[in-house]
Amino acid sequence: MSKKSKQAILEDFGAFLKKHREDVLKEKNLLQFSYSTNFDNSKLAKIEKGEVDIRFKTLLEIFQAYKLSDTNIIGFKFKL
């Protein structure tokens, strides 16, 4: 997989998280949302913009913070 493909997936995943936060969790304000999670708002912003490559442990923390289950995340589609 090319570096460009990986970056596109990170950006798509970040957009998925942002949409989920805003539409499902009804949390429009990222700073306010960060208060209820283990993340600082700047890290969340970078994740939602696809600017950071996250580790598996961080992914598990994201699942918890965004109240995602395995069925929610399977709904995220990307091309390999």
C-alpha positions, 0 to 999 in steps of 0.5 A, a space after each residue: 500500500 502506498 504512502 498516499 493510500 495510507 494517508 487517504 485512509 487516515 483522512 477518511 477515518 478522521 472524517 468518519 469520526 468527526 461525522 459520528 461525533 457531530 451527528 450521532 453523539 451530538 457533540 459539535 464542539 471538539 473542545 467540549 467533547 475532549 473534556 469527556 474523553 482521555 484525549 486533549 482537544 489538539 490530539 482529537 483534532 489531528 486524528 479527525 483531520 487524519 494528521 496522525 498515524 494512531 496505534 492500536 491502543 489509541 484506536 481502542 481508546 477512540 472506540 470508547 470515546 466515540 462510543 463505537 462498537 465493532 459493528 460501527 467501525 466495520 461500517 467504515 469502508 476504505 480501499 486497500 
